Amino acid sequence: MRNLWIFISRYNAFFFFIIFFTIGIILTLKNNAYQRSVTLNSTNEVVGSAYERLNVLKRYLNLGQVNDSLANENAKLKTELLALKEVDSSKTVVVNDTVNNVQFTYQSAKVIKNSISQRNNVITINRGSLDGIEKDMAVISPQKGVVGFILDVSPHLATIRSLLHSNTPISVSIKKNNALGSLVWGDGNFDYRKAFVKEIPNHFKTNLKDTVITSGSGGFPRGIEVGTVSRKLNNGDFEINLFNDFSTLQYVYVIKNKLAAEQKALETPKLPNEQ
């Protein structure tokens, strides 16, 4: 307390100046309408500008939450859209629960780690077994294109065997003629923007810029656009430009196939004594 009194007595002139200056401003504003109006307008402008910048900061800090919300909403819309596509428009069909009657549903996930420069690239997402994610589920991007398959799963996280992986063949077809082939990456050219389609029968005519889509086998719904043909190779294979840009991948959709277990059991080769 003694030090406080010493400080006040030493700088009393300054404190008296502040007090009298404040009183003078108050009296001026109170008794002069013009000065009061100018001061209020200036104060409102300063406060308004401060609130505007604060709101911009709040919106920026909430971008992650907004993006997550949009990704979840898009997943629901994709599921509902797929349900509508599966309805035969030539018949009168009443669908009471499109989510439960459709074969494929979508689960949004955020990419937390990604690589594109390795021979075998792996992606990590923020969904795991507690979210219903299982090994070998197919994964696509929000825009266009396939991403890969679920590789390993923990309770809260999962890894994806990316399309940019030497062991990720995907069944595809040429959109215009339904010619079936196999999509692979690498083959001596490890460019994250390109892949190769093999095993297209020779009697199917394939041209540059033809669209390549998923065939409906291997966990992907039919018709997901993968890329366009950019070059025909000497061995009969085709190079394609991928629609999906793996270098900017932030969100993905994990596809849950209700018939996956049944299809896998049916397609698994049986031993002679089991036939």
C-alpha positions as CSV (number, residue, x, y, z in Angstrom):
1,M,0.0,0.0,0.0
2,R,2.8,2.4,0.9
3,N,4.4,1.9,-2.5
4,L,1.1,2.6,-4.2
5,W,0.8,6.0,-2.4
6,I,4.4,6.8,-3.4
7,F,3.6,6.0,-7.0
8,I,0.4,8.1,-7.0
9,S,2.1,11.1,-5.3
10,R,5.0,10.9,-7.7
11,Y,2.8,10.9,-10.8
12,N,-0.1,12.9,-9.4
13,A,0.1,15.6,-12.1
14,F,-0.5,12.9,-14.8
15,F,-3.5,11.4,-13.0
16,F,-5.0,14.9,-12.5
17,F,-4.5,15.6,-16.2
18,I,-6.3,12.4,-17.1
19,I,-9.2,13.1,-14.7
20,F,-9.7,16.7,-15.8
21,F,-9.3,15.8,-19.5
22,T,-12.0,13.1,-19.2
23,I,-14.3,15.5,-17.4
24,G,-13.8,18.1,-20.1
25,I,-14.6,15.6,-22.9
26,I,-17.8,14.5,-21.0
27,L,-19.0,18.1,-20.5
28,T,-18.2,19.0,-24.1
29,L,-20.2,16.0,-25.5
30,K,-23.0,16.6,-23.1
31,N,-23.5,20.2,-23.9
32,N,-22.7,20.3,-27.6
33,A,-25.0,18.3,-30.0
34,Y,-22.6,18.5,-33.0
35,Q,-19.6,17.1,-31.1
36,R,-21.8,14.4,-29.5
37,S,-23.1,13.3,-33.0
38,V,-19.7,13.2,-34.5
39,T,-18.3,11.2,-31.6
40,L,-21.1,8.7,-31.7
41,N,-20.8,8.1,-35.4
42,S,-17.0,7.6,-35.2
43,T,-17.4,5.2,-32.2
44,N,-20.1,3.2,-34.1
45,E,-17.8,3.0,-37.1
46,V,-14.9,1.7,-35.0
47,V,-17.0,-0.8,-33.1
48,G,-18.7,-2.0,-36.3
49,S,-15.4,-2.5,-38.0
50,A,-14.1,-4.4,-35.0
51,Y,-17.2,-6.7,-35.0
52,E,-16.8,-7.3,-38.7
53,R,-13.2,-8.4,-38.3
54,L,-14.2,-10.6,-35.4
55,N,-16.9,-12.3,-37.4
56,V,-14.5,-12.9,-40.2
57,L,-12.1,-14.6,-37.7
58,K,-14.9,-16.7,-36.3
59,R,-16.0,-17.9,-39.8
60,Y,-12.4,-18.8,-40.6
61,L,-12.0,-20.8,-37.3
62,N,-15.3,-22.6,-38.1
63,L,-14.3,-23.6,-41.7
64,G,-13.3,-27.1,-40.6
65,Q,-16.6,-27.7,-38.9
66,V,-18.5,-26.3,-41.9
67,N,-16.6,-28.6,-44.3
68,D,-17.2,-31.6,-42.2
69,S,-20.9,-30.8,-42.1
70,L,-21.0,-30.3,-45.9
71,A,-19.2,-33.6,-46.5
72,N,-21.7,-35.5,-44.3
73,E,-24.6,-33.8,-46.1
74,N,-23.2,-34.7,-49.5
75,A,-22.8,-38.3,-48.4
76,K,-26.5,-38.5,-47.5
77,L,-27.4,-36.9,-50.8
78,K,-25.2,-39.3,-52.8
79,T,-26.9,-42.3,-51.0
80,E,-30.4,-40.9,-51.8
81,L,-29.4,-40.2,-55.4
82,L,-28.1,-43.7,-55.9
83,A,-31.4,-45.1,-54.5
84,L,-33.4,-43.1,-57.0
85,K,-31.2,-44.3,-59.9
86,E,-31.9,-47.9,-58.9
87,V,-35.7,-47.4,-59.1
88,D,-37.1,-48.8,-62.4
89,S,-38.8,-45.7,-63.9
90,S,-41.0,-48.0,-66.2
91,K,-42.8,-49.4,-63.2
92,T,-44.7,-47.8,-60.3
93,V,-42.5,-48.3,-57.3
94,V,-43.0,-46.9,-53.8
95,V,-39.8,-46.6,-51.8
96,N,-40.5,-46.1,-48.1
97,D,-36.9,-46.1,-46.9
98,T,-34.4,-45.3,-49.6
99,V,-31.3,-45.5,-47.3
100,N,-32.1,-49.1,-46.1
101,N,-33.2,-50.4,-49.5
102,V,-30.2,-49.2,-51.5
103,Q,-27.2,-51.5,-51.9
104,F,-24.6,-48.8,-51.4
105,T,-24.4,-46.0,-48.8
106,Y,-21.7,-43.4,-48.3
107,Q,-19.7,-42.4,-45.2
108,S,-17.8,-39.1,-45.4
109,A,-14.2,-39.0,-44.0
110,K,-11.5,-36.4,-43.8
111,V,-8.0,-37.1,-45.1
112,I,-5.4,-36.6,-42.4
113,K,-2.4,-38.0,-44.3
114,N,-1.7,-38.6,-48.0
115,S,1.1,-39.5,-50.3
116,I,1.4,-39.4,-54.1
117,S,5.1,-39.8,-54.8
118,Q,5.7,-43.4,-53.7
119,R,5.3,-46.6,-55.7
120,N,2.7,-47.8,-53.2
121,N,0.8,-44.8,-51.8
122,V,-1.4,-45.0,-48.7
123,I,-4.0,-42.5,-47.4
124,T,-5.1,-42.1,-43.7
125,I,-8.6,-40.9,-42.8
126,N,-10.3,-40.0,-39.6
127,R,-12.9,-42.8,-39.6
128,G,-12.5,-46.3,-38.1
129,S,-14.3,-49.4,-37.0
130,L,-16.4,-47.4,-34.5
131,D,-17.9,-45.6,-37.6
132,G,-18.6,-48.8,-39.4
133,I,-15.5,-48.8,-41.6
134,E,-14.3,-52.2,-42.7
135,K,-11.3,-53.6,-44.6
136,D,-11.7,-53.7,-48.4
137,M,-14.5,-51.1,-48.6
138,A,-14.3,-49.0,-51.7
139,V,-13.5,-45.2,-51.5
140,I,-14.3,-42.4,-53.9
141,S,-13.7,-38.6,-54.0
142,P,-16.4,-35.9,-53.6
143,Q,-16.0,-34.7,-57.1
144,K,-15.1,-37.5,-59.6
145,G,-13.0,-40.6,-59.5
146,V,-12.1,-43.6,-57.4
147,V,-9.6,-43.3,-54.5
148,G,-9.0,-46.9,-53.5
149,F,-9.8,-49.5,-50.9
150,I,-9.7,-49.6,-47.1
151,L,-6.5,-51.3,-46.1
152,D,-6.3,-51.3,-42.3
153,V,-8.8,-50.2,-39.7
154,S,-8.4,-49.1,-36.0
155,P,-11.3,-47.9,-33.8
156,H,-10.9,-44.2,-34.9
157,L,-8.7,-44.3,-38.0
158,A,-8.3,-46.2,-41.2
159,T,-5.8,-46.4,-44.1
160,I,-6.7,-46.6,-47.8
161,R,-4.7,-48.5,-50.4
162,S,-4.7,-45.7,-52.9
163,L,-5.4,-46.1,-56.6
164,L,-1.8,-44.8,-56.8
165,H,-0.6,-48.3,-55.6
166,S,0.9,-51.1,-57.5
167,N,-1.7,-53.5,-56.0
168,T,-4.9,-51.7,-56.6
169,P,-6.5,-53.0,-59.8
170,I,-10.1,-51.8,-60.4
171,S,-12.7,-53.2,-62.8
172,V,-13.7,-50.5,-65.3
173,S,-15.5,-50.1,-68.6
174,I,-15.6,-47.7,-71.5
175,K,-18.8,-45.7,-71.0
176,K,-19.9,-45.6,-74.7
177,N,-19.7,-49.3,-75.4
178,N,-19.4,-51.1,-72.0
179,A,-16.1,-52.8,-72.9
180,L,-14.7,-54.2,-69.7
181,G,-11.1,-53.7,-68.6
182,S,-8.8,-53.3,-65.6
183,L,-7.5,-50.0,-64.3
184,V,-4.0,-50.0,-62.9
185,W,-1.5,-47.4,-61.9
186,G,2.2,-47.2,-62.5
187,D,3.3,-49.6,-65.2
188,G,6.6,-47.7,-65.4
189,N,5.0,-44.2,-65.3
190,F,4.3,-43.1,-61.7
191,D,2.3,-39.9,-62.4
192,Y,-0.5,-39.2,-59.9
193,R,-2.6,-37.7,-62.7
194,K,-2.6,-40.8,-65.0
195,A,-3.4,-44.5,-65.0
196,F,-3.7,-47.3,-67.5
197,V,-6.6,-49.5,-68.7
198,K,-5.7,-53.0,-69.7
199,E,-7.5,-56.0,-71.2
200,I,-9.9,-54.1,-73.4
201,P,-11.0,-56.5,-76.2
202,N,-9.6,-55.5,-79.6
203,H,-13.0,-55.6,-81.3
204,F,-14.2,-52.7,-79.2
205,K,-13.4,-49.3,-80.8
206,T,-11.9,-46.9,-78.2
207,N,-11.0,-43.3,-79.1
208,L,-9.2,-40.5,-77.4
209,K,-11.3,-38.7,-74.8
210,D,-13.7,-41.6,-74.3
211,T,-14.9,-41.7,-70.7
212,V,-13.8,-44.6,-68.4
213,I,-16.3,-45.6,-65.6
214,T,-16.5,-48.2,-62.9
215,S,-18.1,-51.4,-64.1
216,G,-20.1,-52.1,-60.9
217,S,-17.7,-54.9,-59.7
218,G,-15.2,-54.9,-56.9
219,G,-17.1,-52.7,-54.4
220,F,-17.8,-49.7,-56.6
221,P,-21.3,-48.8,-57.9
222,R,-21.5,-48.8,-61.7
223,G,-21.0,-45.5,-63.5
224,I,-18.5,-43.6,-61.3
225,E,-16.4,-41.6,-63.8
226,V,-12.7,-42.4,-63.5
227,G,-11.0,-40.5,-66.3
228,T,-10.7,-40.1,-70.1
229,V,-8.6,-41.9,-72.6
230,S,-5.5,-39.8,-73.5
231,R,-3.3,-42.2,-75.5
232,K,-3.3,-45.7,-77.0
233,L,-0.1,-47.7,-76.3
234,N,1.6,-50.1,-78.6
235,N,0.6,-53.1,-76.6
236,G,-3.1,-52.3,-76.9
237,D,-3.5,-50.8,-73.5
238,F,-4.8,-47.2,-72.9
239,E,-3.4,-44.4,-70.9
240,I,-6.1,-42.2,-69.2
241,N,-6.1,-38.8,-67.5
242,L,-7.7,-39.3,-64.0
243,F,-10.5,-37.0,-63.0
244,N,-9.4,-37.2,-59.4
245,D,-6.6,-34.9,-58.3
246,F,-4.8,-36.8,-55.5
247,S,-2.6,-33.9,-54.7
248,T,-5.5,-31.8,-53.3
249,L,-7.5,-34.6,-51.7
250,Q,-9.1,-33.4,-48.5
251,Y,-12.3,-35.4,-48.1
252,V,-13.4,-38.9,-49.3
253,Y,-16.5,-41.1,-49.3
254,V,-16.2,-44.7,-48.0
255,I,-18.8,-46.9,-49.8
256,K,-20.7,-49.4,-47.7
257,N,-21.9,-52.3,-49.8
258,K,-24.7,-54.2,-48.1
259,L,-24.1,-57.2,-50.4
260,A,-20.3,-57.3,-50.0
261,A,-20.1,-60.3,-47.8
262,E,-22.6,-62.3,-49.9
263,Q,-20.8,-61.3,-53.2
264,K,-17.4,-62.2,-51.8
265,A,-18.6,-65.6,-50.5
266,L,-20.2,-66.4,-53.9
267,E,-17.1,-65.3,-55.9
268,T,-14.5,-67.0,-53.8
269,P,-13.2,-70.2,-55.5
270,K,-14.3,-73.4,-53.8
271,L,-12.2,-76.4,-53.1
272,P,-13.0,-79.6,-55.1
273,N,-14.6,-81.3,-52.0
274,E,-16.8,-78.3,-51.4
275,Q,-18.4,-78.3,-54.9
